[in-house]
Amino acid sequence: MASPPGAGTIKVVKHIDGAGRGDFRVDGNLSYADTDDDGTNDFVLSASTGEDAARTFVRGASDIGSAPWTFHEARTPGSGWERVGAPDCVARAADGGRGRSVVRTDAAGGVRVGLVAGETVTCVYTGRRAGGEGLVRTESLRGTGTFALDLEVPPGAPPIRTRPVTTTRPGVPETVVSSRAVVSGTYTAVERKPVPDGRGTWELTSAVCDGEEMPVTDTGHTWRVAHEVAAGEDPHCLLTHTFTPAGAIAVEKVTRGGTGAFGYGVTPHPVGTRPAEGAPLHGGTATAAKAAPVVRADGRPGPVASGLKVDGGLRYTVREFLPPATDAGHWVLEGVDCGAAQVGPPRPGAFGVEVRLTPEHPRPTCRFSNRYVAAGTPDVTKGTLDVIRTTTDDEKLRPEATRLELSCADGVWDSADIAPSAPGGSLPEHTFDTATTCTVTEPRTGAAANARVVTSASLMVDDGEQRPVRPGDPFEVRPGERTVFRLADAFTAASPLPSLALPPSPRPTRSPLPLAGSSPVELSHTGDDGSWLAPTAGLAFALLLGGGVLLRMAWVRRRRYE
């Protein structure tokens, strides 16, 4: 979704102190969803031992006195969870320093935030399990159900009878076996898996005994949890079941500047593919000027699509169909927010967004925000991106064309070749209706074999500060902002290699040969008996070997910068 003007970030984290797993609902005005249909917007954090849960919200700047962002952790009576102190909140500026956002917390878990544009406020809730009665207890998360389990006892211990237990409230444990005197040894809880009924599936996601996480063994039809009890101990175990409902996607509609009839469709497709052309699998319509649920195609309220498969290998494209443009004006999509289930920004032109259904987020709500643009009104909400390239026009250093490529997450792609005689170039300006991320790369520099190239990049938004970035790293482009990306190559000629000429070898003095018929004479000793040949050959070999190493290093360095 496009970031609101003057936006900041609020991050809410749930941390577990000790062993356990749970779902924790946070009420407030941060979220657009109402997960429990109680009339209050909320979101759910699913945390466990060693795995914090977090949700991040990009929201507009707010005033602590008149219109703060507010949220608090909802407490479920009898859940066995207790909050450790008040929420721990900190505000950070964009550079990581101390922020100016105002944050107020209370002992009941409430938080009020006066958010400053560009800053991030992080609040951490910490919870832990409180002690409870019962040798074995069970709880259910994200739903209620009936669970049947037996308890295997160690040799010599009296049998323990159990009965099926039905949970009545999510997150509130029910006792399976009451506290009693037990003998030492290994006790094993054996639970028969609930039979699927079309509403969804159950999983035994956690088993905690005496504050320690126990391994769960899946035998196919049952789950088994073993716990060793020492003499004199009074053990307490809690089994946590998590329900994954059959997936569903709801849609909310909000408009600015007018009202109109909008259509919606939901189409499943495998990961990495686009939805097939044609009629969507599910559909709905909406006519609203403020946030309101979309009505299903059959005219009844409820999710636009239900009974969806929760599968990591599937994606669902939620597509909006705008009212047709007229001489009076047209509609534009300002943004889409599907919460944690959303995969990337909306697709340009198709007005669609991808959604991933997971056990943690099987039933997301997507809010589509649209604005009516009257004829003749300039659209100032579009974002622009200019990519500028500077290089050298020295054809000795760059005898070939430079290649420049742009790739964005919303499907935008462009490229350009810069001729050797040109000192630079650019891509055509691109416009964006929604936020996305882009990457600029240089697959080919065109450098000569003896040239060295150093590449640098910078990013500037709305004629602001030009900040350096790393070439090839993705960067964000937002509606309403003018983004300029500059890529520069600095060329230098490589240093010449040192001379490998060998020193001249001494030549032996030749004595005159005796003339025919003359008396033999004794040749004088010159001191040149051939012993110089071995060291000279060794020196030549060493110099040749060193020259080869230098040549190899120069070749590697040149290849690195090409």
Summary of the structure (lengths in Angstrom):
residues: 562
radius of gyration: 36.5
end to end distance: 38.4
largest distance: 134.5
contacts: 1645
relative contact order: 0.09
helix: 6%
strand: 47%
